[in-house]
Amino acid sequence: MKTSWIKRQQYLGYLFIGPNMVGVMLFFIVPALYSFYLMFTDYKFMSSDTKFVGLANIQKMLGDEVFYISIKNTLFFLLSVPISIGLAFIVAVVLNRSVYLKKLLRALYFMPYITSGVAVAFVWMLLFHPNNGPINGILKSFGITNPPGWLSTMDSSMYAIDIIWIWFMLGYNMIIYLAALQEVSTELLEAAKIDGARAWQTVRSILWPLVSPTTFLLLITGLIMTIKQFGIIQAITQGGPGNSTTVLSLFIYQNAFRYYEMGYASAISWALFLIIMIFTVIQWIGQKRWVHY
């Protein structure tokens, strides 16, 4: 009787996850397998001719200078993730205390994350305008006679993109941290206060270790989200000037939907998959040392 009840529960579980698994198969697994096949062909969009070319697309990718530029830009783009997480933790700690207009400030910090990417791009293009932008206007008022060109120059464009992404992700990371901080036992904080711990000591020795699982979650999801991001960059710079903001995801998009080289774009996509997998494995191994459950 107990065995039949367990089987019914198992069948019920399969019934509930069935629709979702169908969606995963149709929209993730099947396209991924198809792109793996296209990687070994010269398939071009809207073309009926598909020729097997073996490793030609991989050889082309390894000899493509823009591919290595996009890897470098992607790695630089990923630096925004720990910076955003660190700032979000500080903001969350402050807003978790008795702060005036605390709820309003939480909403204002979170608002960029739910704002349209195109709107975000348009606003920051105005802010970073090299001549008439308010950011350079402020810098000039402080005596900086030659402020950065930001999005208009190759030297500073990727810095500008990182600043935009840090600002964009800050609110989301802050909200997740706030949820974690509210689960911290007040008895621990009171005991630390009685023992004479200062505010920064409490944050460093109690709050930060206790929210380390949340930090690990934000680090993994943030890196994956960032490494796949291309919408904001496409809206702001289209990868320019001179490929200075071309990241791997944007490079894939350009080859697939601008040059219609689906086979080559599939090869780059699998390279991106390998990079994501390497970062994820490194984090899973490293988290055993610094994540406290």
Disulfide bonds with the S-S distance in Angstrom:
none
